[in-house]
Structure formats: C-alpha cells, structure tokens
C-alpha cells in the first residue's frame, strides 16, 4: 500500500514539474516576443511591462522548480516577490486599455502581499501561510484588472470591444481560479511546497497555462485592433483639419449617391472655398493658414448634422454632402455656415467663404456629376464677388422625398 502511495506521489511530483517547465517555456516565449515588439515599435504602449512580467513569471517558475536545492532566501521571498511584481506589471501594462490610473489599493495590495511574504519567510517561517498570501495577492491584483477590462470593453467601439472582452475573460478565469484555491487550500490541507502533490494543482496549473497563453494572445490582439483603428483613422481623416479626407469622401459619396438614386431620395452637395486664402499664407505664413483651415473645419462641423459627410476636398476647399433634407433647409444650412465664418474672425483674421450648392438630378450618372455642378456654382459665386452662397439652377424633382427639417 505504502509503495503505491509513494510511487503515485513521485509520479504526481514529476507531472507537476513537467507542467511548470512547460509554463516557464510559454511564459519566456511570450516575454521575449513582447520585448521584441517593443524594440521594433516603441509606440506599443504597455508591451514592455508585459514582457518583463512574463519573464518574471518564468524566473519564479524556474526558482520553484529548483526549490529543493536552493536556500529559503531564494526560493521563498524572491520567487514570491517575482510573482507579485509580475501581477503589478501586468496591471500597469493594461492602463491604456482600461483608461485608468493606479489607485492606492492597486499599489497597496501587492505591497502588503510582498511584506507579508517576507514576514512568513523570516519572522514566522510558514510555507503554507506564505503561499496563501501569494494566492490572495494574485487574486486581488488580477481581479481588479479583470473588472477594469470588462468595464472598458462595454464602452469600446466594435472590434476592439471583442478583443477587450476576451482579454477580460482570461483575467477573470485566473482571478476566480486563484480565489477558489485561496479559500479551498486551508480546507483541503496545508501547502508546504508548490512542487508537493496537492489537490490545488488540478486547478492552479491549467488556469496558469490558460492565462499565460490566452492573456498573451489577447494582449497582442488588442494592440493589433488599436493599430488597425489608428491606420484606418490616418487613411480616412485629414490630419490638419480633423474632417474626412478625399480618399474617404469619394467612395462614401458614391454610396450615398447610389442609394439616393435607388430609393428616390434627396441628395445635396456643397462645395466651399475660403476666399483669398493665398494672401493669408503669403502675408502671415503657412502656420497661420493652417490655423484658419482648422477653425474653418470647426465652423462647418458645428453647423451640419452629425451624420452629414464633411471632407477636405483639397487645399482650402471643403465638400459637404447632405442626405434626406429639403431644398430650403439645405440652402439654410449653407447660409448658416457662411454667416458663421463671416461674423467670427478666424485666428484673429476676418475670413469669408464662397459656397456652391447643387441637388441630385435625374441626369446625374455618378457622384462626380453632382460635384461638378456644385463646383460650377462655387465658381459663379467667386466670379460674382465672393463671400456668398450660389445654388445650382437645377430644381430637384418634386417627387423626391424632402426628408426631415432641421
């Protein structure tokens, strides 16, 4: 009977060691990968703390594996401190994802866990108490991070929402697993060593491996989604004025044009140009000209509806596409934009604009035809003395629905 127990215990110990080796390899791989990402791209916020944290986990696991041949000073408080510091760094690396700043308990709990680890290593040496403190510290740290990630995932835009939610799930799995262990360990029996056979390993080791892989992949997924969103923003938004750029406007305008033709909707296009803008650049410099363009974009977006299409068409020229709004309301919108710019100095300078307005015609075959008519109306405004709104002569068919009034 006894040999079987001993044999079973030896086999379990070997399996535990093998599992720790596997976890150390996985953690080391992710740690090196995170640090490599940081070296290649310094803009990857939060990656470096995660790289260091994963390497600390690797170091703590290695020290645990060599516990029988190492003095208490090494395999006790040092390994304990490595795991606690890893939890702190992992949390710090998620600050951008959670849009939060460290709270006092976010720093105080790990510090308390570290101090208690030292206390139960030297003042009152007790491996079960020290390991219990470690479990509570990990549970508290990962639990707080999981809550912040879950809360942030509910506010995030589509795409990033899924990545953050998955991230939160892996954190939650580890936090709940460690909470269960912290409660159950004293009831099942004291833990004298992480290498010794104990029922907690049935939960701790799979949860640890799942977290290392799942959270690591989720972290990379979140960074990919952020990079994708930033690249998409850069590709569709004019960096100077903050409105859409021409690359985005033209396909979107074509989509609105096709829908308006198909569903018999009203569609209007405005072309807007800053009067005598070249003289501003020549007299005051391009920096002042840039400020004027930024303020002009702000005046436009303050008047139009949130879902109207506003873009920088080129230079000092802007395009505005308005759907489902009656002729008088569209012209009224153009007049309000004109007056808003005219009555309020832009960056200390008096600025005027000319606008051309055109409505969808049955003769228009593509969006560019409507743009051309709005552009011709704009140039008529320029030739007539600038500082005015000119509407294309074509009257939209009365059969088209005028849409809501603003």
PEWOMO-V624265 format. One record per pair of residues at least 6 apart in sequence whose C-alpha atoms are under 6 Angstrom apart, sorted by the first residue. I is the first residue (numbers start at 0). J is the second residue. If there is no record, write none. Layout:
i->I j->J
i->I j->J
//
This chain:
i->12 j->196
i->22 j->208
i->23 j->57
i->23 j->60
i->26 j->53
i->26 j->57
i->27 j->54
i->27 j->57
i->30 j->50
i->30 j->53
i->30 j->54
i->33 j->46
i->33 j->50
i->34 j->47
i->34 j->50
i->37 j->47
i->45 j->92
i->48 j->88
i->48 j->92
i->49 j->89
i->49 j->92
i->52 j->85
i->52 j->88
i->55 j->81
i->55 j->85
i->56 j->82
i->59 j->78
i->59 j->81
i->62 j->74
i->66 j->74
i->76 j->117
i->80 j->113
i->90 j->144
i->97 j->147
i->97 j->148
i->97 j->151
i->109 j->136
i->112 j->132
i->112 j->136
i->116 j->129
i->119 j->125
i->119 j->129
i->126 j->191
i->127 j->189
i->127 j->190
i->127 j->191
i->134 j->177
i->134 j->181
i->138 j->174
i->138 j->177
i->138 j->178
i->141 j->174
i->142 j->174
i->145 j->167
i->145 j->170
i->145 j->171
i->148 j->167
i->149 j->164
i->149 j->167
i->152 j->160
i->152 j->163
i->152 j->164
i->159 j->224
i->162 j->221
i->166 j->214
i->166 j->217
i->169 j->210
i->169 j->214
i->173 j->206
i->235 j->243
i->235 j->244
i->235 j->247
i->236 j->242
i->236 j->243
i->236 j->244
i->237 j->243
i->237 j->244
i->240 j->293
i->240 j->296
i->242 j->310
i->243 j->310
i->244 j->310
i->244 j->311
i->245 j->312
i->253 j->366
i->256 j->366
i->263 j->399
i->264 j->399
i->264 j->400
i->265 j->323
i->265 j->399
i->265 j->401
i->266 j->321
i->266 j->322
i->266 j->358
i->266 j->359
i->267 j->320
i->267 j->321
i->267 j->357
i->267 j->358
i->268 j->319
i->268 j->320
i->268 j->356
i->268 j->357
i->269 j->318
i->269 j->319
i->269 j->355
i->269 j->356
i->269 j->373
i->270 j->317
i->270 j->318
i->270 j->354
i->270 j->355
i->270 j->373
i->270 j->374
i->271 j->316
i->271 j->317
i->271 j->353
i->271 j->354
i->272 j->315
i->272 j->316
i->272 j->352
i->272 j->353
i->273 j->315
i->273 j->352
i->274 j->351
i->274 j->352
i->280 j->288
i->291 j->345
i->291 j->346
i->299 j->336
i->307 j->321
i->308 j->319
i->308 j->320
i->309 j->318
i->309 j->319
i->310 j->317
i->310 j->318
i->311 j->317
i->312 j->318
i->323 j->401
i->323 j->402
i->324 j->401
i->324 j->402
i->324 j->403
i->325 j->401
i->341 j->350
i->341 j->351
i->351 j->386
i->352 j->386
i->353 j->385
i->353 j->386
i->353 j->387
i->353 j->388
i->354 j->377
i->354 j->388
i->355 j->373
i->355 j->376
i->355 j->377
i->355 j->389
i->355 j->390
i->356 j->373
i->356 j->390
i->356 j->391
i->357 j->373
i->357 j->391
i->376 j->389
i->376 j->391
i->380 j->389
//
